[in-house]
Amino acid sequence: MKNKLLPILLVSVVANTILAAFLLAPKLAVWEANGFKPVSKANTTQVSSANKDNLYDEVNPTAGFKINASYGQLGPKMTAMGVIDPDKFKSTYEKSNQPLTPEQEQILLKGSDEKITITRENSYFLLNYFWAVGLANKSRILDEGEMIKYGGKAGAGNFASTGGWSLAKGSAMNYYSKSSLIPLTKEQEALVEQVASNIFRPCCNNSTAFPDCNHGMALLGVLQLMASNGATEKEMYEAGKYFNAFWFPGNYYDLALYFQNKESKSFKDIDAKTLLSKDYSSASGWQSAKQWLADKGLIQQPPKQGGGCGV
């Protein structure tokens, strides 16, 4: 399939499903970058707020999810090379009424030895921060993988994860796989490729090994940092489970509800690799689970939804 920019599509907010659009991967990321976002089916069942709150707390724990890796000097390196323009970065958060905290400015401009914990409060910060990491870090996935296979060297800049990165000094492609921000051994890079190939995301049917949108590129950066710190395959899948859940809270609320009702499993007990597979975490996989819930009359309105594939 050759990547092409899709024409602007008209979407109805009352549509019951957008499965057909979801199945247009890898083109969906470009479609979302033009301003459209996934539409979730409306609530059809009255549920207690307590039940909703409990399930949401499982999917997005109030204490967050910590990985065994610190920010280090990634922020200062990225601002120095230009893949992050600090002024543009800070302005984006101010415009979204989520100005950077002093701690986040420290991470960005001076670095930090603090271990990384994704929370409800910083998930948006980490999404753009790691988007830049995944984009700029030298990677075989970017140099030889599906970004090049489907986009070609000339067209790789047309994906949402590349053409949509507007927080750099100049073109995003000036930084694409250009810097060894996170040096990896051959074994570590192979581990990243293996895990990334098995982690999907609900905005399309592509794996993290095809990081054509911000979520895929950001998770690639997270996996690379974890691998460089000696993380195991199991630890990387577990991190992918919770990073995806914080970035797609509505979708993973649905999936948590599905496993709770179909297999009597709490979110923490769902095998991470299984949950992240194409059967559940891809757009089509999530939609199948959502349809099962609808058929059983179990649809609930998630407490909140995630954003689209742009800054």
C-alpha positions in Angstrom: 0.0 0.0 0.0 1.5 3.4 -0.9 1.0 6.2 1.6 -1.0 9.1 0.3 -2.5 12.1 2.1 -6.2 11.4 2.4 -8.7 14.1 1.4 -10.5 15.7 4.3 -13.4 13.5 5.3 -16.7 14.5 6.7 -17.5 12.6 9.9 -20.8 12.5 11.8 -20.6 12.8 15.6 -23.6 10.6 15.9 -22.1 7.7 13.9 -22.2 4.4 15.8 -18.9 3.3 14.3 -15.9 4.5 12.3 -14.5 1.0 11.7 -14.3 1.6 8.0 -12.1 4.7 8.5 -10.0 2.8 11.1 -9.2 0.1 8.6 -7.5 2.5 6.3 -4.2 2.1 8.1 -1.5 3.3 7.6 -3.4 6.3 6.2 -5.4 7.0 9.3 -2.6 8.9 11.0 -2.4 11.4 8.2 -6.2 11.7 8.3 -6.2 12.4 12.0 -3.4 14.9 11.6 -5.8 16.9 9.4 -8.1 17.5 12.3 -10.3 14.5 12.7 -10.4 12.3 15.8 -11.9 8.9 16.6 -15.5 9.1 17.7 -16.6 6.8 20.5 -20.1 5.3 20.7 -22.4 7.2 23.1 -23.3 5.8 26.4 -26.2 3.4 26.2 -26.4 2.0 29.7 -26.8 3.8 33.0 -24.1 2.8 35.4 -23.1 3.9 38.9 -20.4 6.5 39.1 -18.6 4.4 41.7 -18.2 1.5 39.3 -17.0 3.9 36.6 -14.5 5.5 38.9 -13.2 2.2 40.1 -12.6 0.9 36.6 -11.0 4.2 35.5 -8.7 4.0 38.5 -7.5 0.6 37.3 -6.9 1.8 33.7 -5.3 5.1 34.8 -4.0 4.6 38.4 -4.0 7.8 40.4 -0.4 7.1 41.4 0.6 6.6 37.8 3.0 3.9 36.4 6.7 4.2 36.9 9.5 2.7 34.7 13.0 2.0 35.7 14.5 4.8 33.7 15.2 8.5 34.3 14.9 11.5 32.0 18.6 12.1 32.2 19.9 14.7 29.7 17.4 13.8 27.0 15.6 17.2 27.3 18.7 19.4 27.0 20.1 17.3 24.2 16.8 17.6 22.2 16.6 21.4 22.7 20.2 21.8 21.8 19.9 19.9 18.6 16.6 21.7 17.7 14.2 18.8 17.5 12.4 20.6 20.3 12.1 24.4 20.2 11.5 25.3 23.8 9.4 28.3 23.0 7.1 26.4 20.7 6.9 23.5 23.2 6.0 25.7 26.1 3.5 27.8 24.0 1.7 24.6 22.9 0.9 23.7 26.6 0.0 27.3 27.5 -2.5 27.4 24.6 -4.0 24.1 25.8 -4.4 25.6 29.4 -1.9 23.0 30.6 1.3 25.2 31.1 4.4 23.3 31.9 5.1 22.9 35.6 8.5 24.0 37.0 9.4 20.4 37.2 8.6 19.8 33.5 10.6 22.9 32.5 13.5 21.4 34.5 13.2 18.1 32.7 13.1 19.8 29.3 15.8 22.4 29.8 18.2 21.0 32.4 17.5 17.3 32.6 16.5 15.2 35.6 17.6 12.1 37.4 14.0 11.4 38.5 12.5 8.1 37.5 9.8 8.5 34.9 6.2 8.1 36.1 3.3 8.6 33.7 0.2 10.0 35.4 -3.0 11.6 34.4 -1.5 15.0 34.9 1.7 14.5 32.8 0.6 12.1 30.1 0.2 14.9 27.5 3.7 16.3 28.4 5.2 12.8 28.1 3.4 12.2 24.8 5.1 15.2 23.0 8.4 14.7 24.9 8.8 11.1 23.8 7.4 11.9 20.4 10.6 14.0 19.9 12.7 11.2 21.3 11.4 8.6 19.0 11.6 10.9 16.0 15.2 12.0 16.5 16.8 8.9 18.0 18.9 6.8 15.5 16.9 3.7 14.8 16.8 0.8 12.4 13.0 0.9 12.6 13.0 4.4 11.1 15.9 3.8 8.7 14.8 0.4 7.3 11.3 -0.3 8.5 7.7 0.4 7.4 8.0 4.2 7.5 10.5 3.9 4.6 8.7 0.9 3.0 5.4 2.7 2.7 6.6 6.3 2.5 9.9 6.0 0.8 12.7 8.3 1.7 10.9 11.3 0.1 7.5 10.4 1.5 8.5 9.5 5.1 7.9 13.1 6.0 4.2 12.9 5.1 3.1 10.8 8.1 1.4 12.4 11.1 4.5 11.5 13.3 6.8 13.4 10.9 4.8 16.0 9.0 2.8 16.6 12.2 5.7 17.4 14.4 5.6 21.2 14.4 7.6 21.9 17.6 11.1 21.7 16.1 13.3 24.4 14.7 12.6 23.8 11.1 11.5 20.7 9.3 10.9 17.5 11.4 12.8 15.5 8.8 15.9 17.4 9.5 16.0 15.4 12.7 14.5 12.1 11.6 16.7 9.2 13.0 19.7 11.6 13.1 21.0 11.5 16.6 22.2 8.7 19.0 20.2 10.1 21.9 19.8 6.6 23.3 22.6 4.4 22.2 21.6 0.7 22.0 23.5 -2.5 21.5 22.5 -4.8 18.7 20.7 -7.0 21.2 18.8 -4.1 22.8 17.8 -2.8 19.3 16.5 -6.3 18.4 14.5 -6.4 21.6 12.9 -3.0 20.8 12.0 -4.2 17.3 10.5 -7.4 18.6 8.4 -5.8 21.3 7.4 -2.8 19.1 6.2 -5.2 16.4 3.7 -6.7 18.9 2.3 -3.4 20.3 -0.7 -1.9 18.5 -2.6 1.3 19.2 -6.4 2.1 18.9 -6.0 5.0 16.5 -5.1 2.7 13.6 -4.1 -0.9 12.7 -0.4 -0.3 12.9 2.2 -1.5 15.4 4.7 0.6 17.2 7.3 -0.7 14.7 5.4 1.4 12.2 5.3 4.7 14.2 3.3 6.8 11.7 1.6 8.8 14.4 2.6 10.6 17.5 1.5 7.7 19.9 3.6 5.2 18.0 6.6 7.4 17.8 6.4 8.3 21.4 6.1 4.7 22.6 9.0 3.8 20.4 11.1 6.3 22.3 9.9 4.9 25.7 10.8 1.4 24.6 14.3 2.5 23.5 15.0 4.2 26.7 13.8 1.2 28.7 15.9 -1.2 26.6 19.0 1.0 27.2 18.4 0.7 30.9 18.3 -3.1 30.8 14.5 -3.7 30.8 13.2 -7.1 30.1 10.7 -8.0 27.4 8.0 -8.4 30.1 8.7 -5.1 31.6 8.5 -3.3 28.3 5.1 -4.9 27.5 3.8 -3.9 30.9 5.0 -0.3 30.3 3.4 -0.3 26.9 0.1 -1.4 28.5 0.0 1.5 30.8 1.5 4.2 28.6 -1.1 3.3 25.9 -3.8 3.3 28.6 -2.9 6.9 29.7 -2.7 8.1 26.1 -5.9 6.3 25.1 -8.0 6.3 28.3 -11.3 5.9 26.6 -10.3 3.0 24.5 -8.6 1.1 27.3 -11.6 1.8 29.6 -13.6 -0.1 27.0 -11.1 -2.9 26.8 -11.0 -3.1 30.6 -14.8 -3.4 30.7 -14.6 -6.1 28.0 -12.1 -8.3 30.0 -14.0 -7.6 33.2 -17.2 -8.9 31.8 -16.0 -11.6 29.4 -13.1 -13.1 31.4 -13.7 -11.7 34.9 -10.3 -10.1 34.9 -9.3 -6.8 36.4 -7.1 -4.6 34.2 -3.9 -5.2 36.2 -4.4 -9.0 35.6 -4.7 -8.8 31.8 -1.6 -10.1 30.2 0.1 -7.1 28.7 1.3 -8.7 25.5 -2.2 -10.1 24.9 -3.9 -6.8 25.5 -1.4 -4.9 23.3 -1.9 -7.3 20.4 -3.7 -6.5 17.2 -6.7 -8.6 18.4 -7.4 -5.9 21.1 -5.3 -2.8 20.9 -5.6 -2.0 17.2 -8.4 0.1 15.9 -10.2 -3.0 14.5 -9.5 -5.0 17.7 -10.8 -2.3 20.0 -13.9 -1.9 17.8 -14.6 -5.6 18.0 -14.5 -5.5 21.8 -16.7 -2.4 21.8 -19.2 -4.2 19.6 -19.3 -7.1 22.0 -20.0 -4.7 24.8 -22.8 -3.1 22.8 -24.3 -6.4 21.9 -24.4 -7.3 25.6 -25.8 -3.9 26.6 -22.7 -3.2 28.6 -21.6 0.1 27.0 -20.4 2.7 29.5 -19.3 6.2 28.9 -15.6 6.5 29.8 -14.7 9.3 32.3 -12.7 11.0 29.6 -11.2 10.6 26.2 -7.7 10.9 24.8 -6.5 13.3 22.1 -5.8 12.9 18.5 -2.6 12.4 16.6 -1.3 16.0 16.6 0.5 18.3 19.0 
